[in-house]
Amino acid sequence: MRSLMAVLGLLILSGCSSYASEYDAVAYYLRGGSAARSAVEQKCIERRTSEKARREIAAELNIPEKRVPTVVCGRIIKGIASGRVTREDYAALYGEDKVTPNMQSVLLGN
């Protein structure tokens, strides 16, 4: 799932800030309502990823390749907005390039 990183650009605010404060800012924004979530999701979906990465993610998540950006972005954004994706999950993904078991569960739609 390392290639998943190419698809998961939510709204990284600053390279200097800690991942916990980034998570807090993104979560606060996403909890503002469906319009906020829609805007972030659209921005996430528009990011480009390689065909190879989409293929790998599609196989990992058992979804059609063309739906990868929509599904992945939607699941992560809903997970952050609901509190299901934690600071630790976020920091592991962006800071350590790791997918935690909880994040994997969110991505799999469980």
Protein Blocks (a to p, Z undefined) as FASTA:
>chain_A
ZZmmmmmccbdfbfkbcfklmmmmmmmmmmnojklmmmmmmmmmmpccdfklmmmmmmmn
opafklmmmmmmmmmmmmmmnomacfklmmmmmmnopacfklmmmmnoZZ
